[in-house]
């Protein structure tokens, strides 16, 4: 996995051949990302399915409960088919927008 850290977020791009393998590696390194706003970028990965994204459900829920954002970039998925606990967007620009909206909601106490 490629990791790019900025002041606003941590962008992670999978280099593994399968989503399952990426999730395994991500869980091993997850302690490094606690407290960070995370964006996982699957935009270059072909054939991502909803069942693959569901592997992130517990991580996403836990991360958000800790007061930080967790967004996945993935195009071609029907967002209505994904649980609300997982934030899915098609582009990096929209992922950054979600991070900003989440920060506003936290500031307002939602």
C-alpha positions, -999 to 999 in steps of 0.1 A, spaced: 0 0 0 11 35 -8 5 60 20 5 98 15 1 119 47 -9 155 46 -20 179 73 -56 173 65 -58 136 58 -40 103 51 -45 90 16 -39 53 11 -37 36 -23 -38 -2 -24 -10 -20 -43 -22 -55 -34 -38 -77 -60 -70 -83 -40 -91 -62 -17 -91 -89 9 -53 -89 11 -53 -51 13 -77 -52 42 -55 -77 60 -25 -54 56 -45 -23 65 -57 -39 97 -21 -47 107 -11 -11 101 -43 4 114 -28 16 147 -7 41 127 -38 57 114 -58 62 146 -67 99 149 -62 105 112 -88 114 86 -85 85 62 -91 83 25 -87 49 8 -84 53 -30 -96 24 -51 -100 46 -82 -73 27 -100 -86 -7 -89 -110 -24 -113 -138 -47 -103 -145 -36 -68 -178 -51 -56 -200 -42 -26 -189 -74 -8 -153 -60 -10 -164 -27 5 -183 -45 33 -149 -57 46 -144 -21 58 -177 -18 77 -163 -24 112 -132 -3 106 -153 26 92 -177 24 121 -149 23 147 -130 51 131 -160 74 129 -169 66 166 -135 79 175 -143 113 159 -124 109 127 -135 104 90 -131 73 69 -139 77 32 -134 52 3 -129 64 -33 -146 39 -57 -164 46 -89 -191 24 -103 -208 14 -70 -244 22 -64 -241 42 -32 -277 33 -22 -266 -4 -20 -239 4 6 -247 9 43 -246 45 56 -217 37 79 -194 35 49 -187 67 30 -182 60 -7 -174 87 -33 -162 86 -69 -133 112 -67 -107 125 -44 -123 160 -46 -155 146 -32 -136 126 -6 -120 158 7 -155 175 6 -168 147 29 -139 152 53 -148 189 55 -185 182 60 -177 156 87 -155 182 105 -183 208 104 -208 182 118 -184 174 146 -180 211 154 -217 215 155 -221 185 178 -238 160 155 
